[in-house]
Amino acid sequence: MALCPAPMVRLIISGVIVSSAYGLIGIRVDRSGHWPLMSMPYSLIVFLISMKTPLTELLGCRYPIIQTAMGWVADPGLVAATANAGGFGFLAGAVMTLEEIEQGILDIKAKTDAPFGVNFHMYVPYAEDIVDLCVEHKVRAVSYSRSPSGRAVEKLKRAGIVCIPTVGAKKHAVKAVELGADALVIQGGEGGGHTGSVATTILLPQVRAAVNVPLAAAGGFRDGAGLVAALAMGADGIAMGTRFLLTQESPVPDATKSIYLQTPPEKIVVSTALDGLPQRMIANPYLQRLMTASSLGLLFRAVGNGIAFTRMTGGSLLGMLGTAWKVYRTGDTSLGQTLMAANAPMMIQEAMVKGHPQDGILPSGQVAGVIDDIPSVETLVSRIMSEADVSLERLSGFTHATRNDRHSHIPT
């Protein structure tokens, strides 16, 4: 019986069944501490160790798990922890100044040699400067959402940087790929923050049939069973925000984390009260007040938040108005929605940074309602992969049973 080489001893910690084009391959751990290994092609061993998919090969990570760029949450510490655990993290550059983004990149590089990405809005006045930073520091990938700049995407791709936007509708997925996206994060309606109306289980197969780039499924994922389900539906990995928010390395104050842990799924709702676009959030008293506020009151609040956010990110009032007009002209949002766009980051900051969940907005995926712990990122990622092994083993049992039933009906 062959023994696993040393690298496998560090990574395979439980019995697993791996399904592949070569069939079902079994591995068991014996009581002596050795890893007896049934004969299998080397490519399958590599797949087992790192769970290689088109997404991991594109991003250069060991596991097909993306930590999304949650504003005020995805800081250098969380991104580095994700990278070191084998996943792929994105820095939340959309709520940072240009100087903070560069410092964030340097801080991550000081903590890990693994690849990572940066998220930012391509419509902000200093977007080209952010692109230059990503190119200069050889960031592996960038993520973005609305209004991608064709020139920026082209420059990033020339530098070998992966462009992976987040979309919530099939038509947006097709458009993103036409504009140069190398991969996509597909977020179903269960996801937190700005979200669409189609569930992940419906949206993912739709997009898979429409585009031919690696896909990460987002919205409702937290464990290994979800990872296996996503792969079965055509994804090449999963992307999680809320699950990473509820980890030890997440900078979110404990008072805010406790609200997430106490909220059932049905209390995590979609509302347009924040900026006129559908966002999934925890239905706390602050959101309830927003939902009953007058349109004029919301507009005044938005202007104040817009000025505050512009000052915080080093912009100007003229620049803010120019950005708002640019986004409005894309046709994706109304002028009112565009003017209210600064509401989200400032109201989220109150809860996520200042630790006042009762006075701010709590973006959340519905999955928060079934999360009951705050593990380290390393523990979380390792657990997801172990759970994926268990799920594959369970599925292999069904496969064996079906084969046995089929053979029992073959006449002799």
Secondary structure by P-SEA (a helix, b strand, c coil): cccccaaaaacccccccccccccbbbbbbccccccccccccaaaaaaaaccccaaaaaaccccccccccccccccaaaaaaaaaacbbbbcccccccaaaaaaaaaaaaaccccccbbbbbccccaaaaaaaaaaaacccbbbbcccccaaaaaaaaaacbbbbbbbccaaaaaaaaaaccccccccccccccccccccaaaaaaaaaaccccbbbbbcccccaaaaaaaaaacccbbbbcccccccccccccaaaaaaaaacccccccccccccccbbbbcccaaaaaaaaccaaaaaaaaaaaaaaaaaaacccaaaaaaaaaaaaaaccccaaaaaacaaaaaaaaacccccccccbbbbbccccccccccccaaaaaaaaaaaaaaaaaaaaaaaaaaaaaaaaaccc
